[in-house]
Amino acid sequence: MVGPDEARVLPRADGVPASAFLSLLGGTGLSAYVALTRVAKLQPGESLFISGAAGGVGTAAGQLARILGAERVIGSTGSAAKVKHLTENLGFDAAFDYHEGHVAELLARTAPEGVDVCLENVGGEHLEAAISGVRAHGRIVWCGAVSTYNDLGRPPAAPRNLYDVVGKSIRLEGFLVREYGHLQAELEALLIPHIQSGRVKVDQTVVAGFDRVVDAFIGMLGGRNTGKMIVQLAEG
Ligand SMILES: NC(=O)c1ccc[n+]([C@@H]2O[C@H](COP(=O)([O-])OP(=O)(O)OC[C@H]3O[C@@H](n4cnc5c(N)ncnc54)[C@H](OP(=O)(O)O)[C@@H]3O)[C@@H](O)[C@H]2O)c1
């Protein structure tokens, strides 16, 4: 049972599906918002690389970065179809499939002059690429490490260039979204009008049925989602 003091009444906004409060307007969108505005302090005119770009946090971050005035937004993702989705539907300037080579080389080819900010969702080779691809005095926001979650305590093989954080005077900073609940109203005030105008897309993959919760979770880890993976328990 959920008591009244544990429940939150969602604001109603025309053109905004209730499920958006689980994705763009929920913890996922808030993670992207905190990463860009509070940790990286992304400035208009700056360039940004987002790893795991076609997932929940990544698709929110790419679209938020545009609103915040980023000059160039680049993403990495796991398939050609997702690359197309990012560049054709979600406003990314460029994207690459990380299966096509070493991530650092793919990033260097896509952003030869480096980037000001990296939002890192993947860890391992992607974190190594972020360290090599960010400019001197750039910022890396470390949000997650999905490529390493199954390593069960084994030390990751990458990044092998961690000391470049010193050599390039990079700021590498992690965060936990649960410490930023006080920014929820700010996120809603910023994003709701853009969702209503169609500038920001609510990107979700919906799996129907409570019995498919585990499938959906494993599918998310395996990349079977674009945007936020959501399980619909019953017809709403
Ligand atoms: N710090 C915080 O407070 C906070 C809050 C929320 C989420 N997070 C973290 O943020 C990250 C993104 O979370 P999310 O909920 O938005 O998940 P998500 O990106 O929607 O789903 C995970 C994605 O990771 C990609 N992936 C899986 N294995 C990979 C690998 N070995 N290499 C590269 N990519 C891989 C898959 O896409 P591809 O098809 O592209 O491989 C998959 O779609 C996660 O690491 C999560 O733990 C942190």
The ligand as a Tripos MOL2 file, in Angstrom:
@<TRIPOS>MOLECULE
LIG
   48    52     1     0     0
SMALL
NO_CHARGES

@<TRIPOS>ATOM
      1 N1         24.4310    9.0340  -11.4030 N.am      1 LIG1
      2 C1         23.1080    8.8830  -11.3020 C.2       1 LIG1
      3 O1         22.4630    9.3510  -10.3800 O.2       1 LIG1
      4 C2         22.4040    8.1040  -12.3820 C.ar      1 LIG1
      5 C3         21.0130    8.2090  -12.5710 C.ar      1 LIG1
      6 C4         20.4090    7.4870  -13.6230 C.ar      1 LIG1
      7 C5         21.1780    6.6770  -14.4460 C.ar      1 LIG1
      8 N2         22.5230    6.5810  -14.2070 N.ar      1 LIG1
      9 C6         23.3710    5.7860  -15.1070 C.3       1 LIG1
     10 O2         23.2870    6.3720  -16.3780 O.3       1 LIG1
     11 C7         23.4620    5.3960  -17.3810 C.3       1 LIG1
     12 C8         22.2820    5.4380  -18.3540 C.3       1 LIG1
     13 O3         21.1250    5.0300  -17.6450 O.3       1 LIG1
     14 P1         19.7220    4.8890  -18.4000 P.3       1 LIG1
     15 O4         18.7320    4.5440  -17.3670 O.co2     1 LIG1
     16 O5         19.4880    6.0700  -19.2660 O.co2     1 LIG1
     17 O6         19.9520    3.5870  -19.2850 O.3       1 LIG1
     18 P2         19.8370    3.4910  -20.8390 P.3       1 LIG1
     19 O7         20.9410    4.3200  -21.4340 O.co2     1 LIG1
     20 O8         18.4380    3.7820  -21.2620 O.co2     1 LIG1
     21 O9         20.0830    1.9360  -21.1260 O.3       1 LIG1
     22 C9         21.3360    1.3930  -21.0560 C.3       1 LIG1
     23 C10        22.0110    1.4790  -22.4500 C.3       1 LIG1
     24 O10        23.3870    1.1680  -22.2770 O.3       1 LIG1
     25 C11        23.8910    0.7300  -23.5230 C.3       1 LIG1
     26 N3         24.8930   -0.3000  -23.2580 N.ar      1 LIG1
     27 C12        24.7140   -1.5170  -22.6630 C.ar      1 LIG1
     28 N4         25.8840   -2.1810  -22.6030 N.ar      1 LIG1
     29 C13        26.8270   -1.3590  -23.1780 C.ar      1 LIG1
     30 C14        28.2240   -1.4900  -23.4130 C.ar      1 LIG1
     31 N5         28.9050   -2.5980  -23.0490 N.pl3     1 LIG1
     32 N6         28.8570   -0.4700  -24.0110 N.ar      1 LIG1
     33 C15        28.1780    0.6510  -24.3910 C.ar      1 LIG1
     34 N7         26.8530    0.8320  -24.1910 N.ar      1 LIG1
     35 C16        26.1890   -0.1750  -23.5910 C.ar      1 LIG1
     36 C17        22.7080    0.1830  -24.3440 C.3       1 LIG1
     37 O11        22.5680    0.9540  -25.5230 O.3       1 LIG1
     38 P3         23.4450    0.6930  -26.8570 P.3       1 LIG1
     39 O12        22.5260    0.0840  -27.8540 O.co2     1 LIG1
     40 O13        23.9010    2.0500  -27.2270 O.co2     1 LIG1
     41 O14        24.5600   -0.2480  -26.5050 O.co2     1 LIG1
     42 C18        21.4900    0.4450  -23.4420 C.3       1 LIG1
     43 O15        20.3840    0.9240  -24.1580 O.3       1 LIG1
     44 C19        23.6140    4.0610  -16.6510 C.3       1 LIG1
     45 O16        24.9820    3.7980  -16.5140 O.3       1 LIG1
     46 C20        22.9730    4.3400  -15.3060 C.3       1 LIG1
     47 O17        23.4770    3.4960  -14.2990 O.3       1 LIG1
     48 C21        23.1410    7.2610  -13.2080 C.ar      1 LIG1
@<TRIPOS>BOND
     1     1     2 1
     2     2     3 2
     3     2     4 1
     4     4     5 ar
     5     4    48 ar
     6     5     6 ar
     7     6     7 ar
     8     7     8 ar
     9     8     9 1
    10     8    48 ar
    11     9    10 1
    12     9    46 1
    13    10    11 1
    14    11    12 1
    15    11    44 1
    16    12    13 1
    17    13    14 1
    18    14    15 2
    19    14    16 1
    20    14    17 1
    21    17    18 1
    22    18    19 2
    23    18    20 1
    24    18    21 1
    25    21    22 1
    26    22    23 1
    27    23    24 1
    28    23    42 1
    29    24    25 1
    30    25    26 1
    31    25    36 1
    32    26    27 ar
    33    26    35 ar
    34    27    28 ar
    35    28    29 ar
    36    29    30 ar
    37    29    35 ar
    38    30    31 1
    39    30    32 ar
    40    32    33 ar
    41    33    34 ar
    42    34    35 ar
    43    36    37 1
    44    36    42 1
    45    37    38 1
    46    38    39 2
    47    38    40 1
    48    38    41 1
    49    42    43 1
    50    44    45 1
    51    44    46 1
    52    46    47 1
@<TRIPOS>SUBSTRUCTURE
     1 LIG1         1 GROUP 0 **** ****
